[in-house]
């Protein structure tokens, strides 16, 4: 019985550490999920009108692409049209860890090159 509790405790600790590396947090508005999320690293590169709908933070992992994908996945879930990666911040204390910050945005103008469609019925 004691051995089972030790194994269970060890399994729970491992699950915590495995999921802690992929944690993202979101504060903001939520829309219908959008699978076509664009990525920007500087707001000046965006040539369309937009509004910030929320802020995403994600734990920085050893794999830079995984960190980026975790944030993009959260942007998809909240319905963002794009994400602007900002700076990396550090939590305080002895066991400080790095977090990637990003803004989730929604475009407020019509996409260039797309025309309004008018549906008529006879």
Secondary structure, DSSP 4 states (H G I P E B T S, - for coil): -HHHHHHHHHHHHHHHHHHHTT-EEEEE---S--S--EEES-GGG--S-EEEEEEEEEE--S-HHHHHHHHHHHHHHHT-SEEEEEEEEE--STT--EEEEEEEEEE-SPPTTPPPP-----
